[in-house]
Amino acid sequence: MLDRLVCQVIRLGQVDYQQAWDLQNRLADEIANGQRPPTLLLLEHPHTFTFGRRGHIHNLLWDQDELARRQVKVFWVDRGGDVTYHGPGQLVGYPLLPLGILESLNRDANQLSKVDYVGYLRKLERVLIAALADLGLPGCQAREGFTGVWIPAKDAGQAPAKIASIGVKVDARGVTRHGFALNIQPDMSYWQGIIGCGLTQTTMCSLADLLPEVPSMTAAEEAVAAAFSRQFGFCMDDESLECCNFV
């Protein structure tokens, strides 16, 4: 059984979406070729809307003038799901994991299989649920039939609120890209520009809405990295930004 494989953690600060996307592809190629270990990118983006493979343009509610006024860039990308928002104050994580290689090394029945895309999504949900509990918000949940992490409704008849979104890609070589976005303290008014994830009845929320004292981005990064380590069985190792030639 594979024991405590190293996962490199790279903390990038705020990075333009296209730069981060290009970096994902470069590092994923290195991972597939055996040139680097599994890697977790932790970062923030400037104001950005991204559409996944199931995206529909009618879920973009702002016109070009409003997008320009709000300084929002729009990208169509190769992850799953519909449209979501990224922006300052939101912790974004991009795990670059060689799922196929991990399967060949680890025969534990509780570990991911080579083609277990859904199992990978569920693991990411458990990472975020555990991290939120460590940050002072226990009781967050996955929601059957949906992907992401939710705050249970307080009253009957109310819908759960969504605090974290997930959308991923697993390429032909079994290496993951894209990942999750956890709302720490973003400007939530930007969600008014889209129908998030294409779900018309969904309310988005953040830690700033729910906690009297908002954890720092550094604390959120630490909580996510620790939960990621526990859930995937990795030993997390911080890596220098030197690998990122745009920094």
Phi, psi and omega in degrees: 000138177294134185232113172057053171298141181284137170239122178283135176251125179240117181261114192259348189071213180270127185225138174303143185301315182298320178298317180293323178295315178297321179295317177306312183296320180294313182291325178296322176297318179296320179295315180299328181271005179075019184265351176205159181280175171309147188221140174241116175269129176240129189196177169235158175243154162295174186302121187211137166251132175238138176253131176272191185296336178261017184291147177233129185298335180291349175276000171266115189264340180267143176277179185296325179295317180291321176301317180293318179297322181273356180058049179254130172263149181239132180230142169255121190233177188259023174274173173283168173092184183256225187265144174216170180248141169234144178191172178305140182090001176246129179273119178254135177236129176243096175282128176248094189239134177275081187302322179296317180292319179300322179294320182291335182267337188236113183261009178297130183295342180275353182272168181294144170268168184301325186250014186275071179297314181295320177299324177295316177301316180297322178296318178297321175300316180294326175302311184290322177299317179293318180296319179296321176298318179295333180273002175103014180232075177287165174090002175292155190220156160281164183229122184301131180089356180228162175246138181130189180234139192230151172263121181302145176293141179281328185237150176300139181093344176271150177269150174299153176257145185262127181250343180215138179247152181223134173205125188226169171227140169241117187280181185296338179265006176083016180261133182277153171220173183058199184166243190225161177222121183248123183280107176269291179211054177280169172284102188289349179295340180290338176294344178290347181276353182219163163265094189305126180060013182073014183258106189290334184258013185266132173260131176268148178218174181221167175299327179296333177284340195241341183243143179292332178231120185277129177295152177290163176296324177298317178296321178295319177300316180296318181295318180293316180298319179295317179293324177298318178300314181294318186286321184261352179078023180269153163265116186275134184227117179292135181245148178295154176286359182298336179289346184255097190289356176270352183272000000 
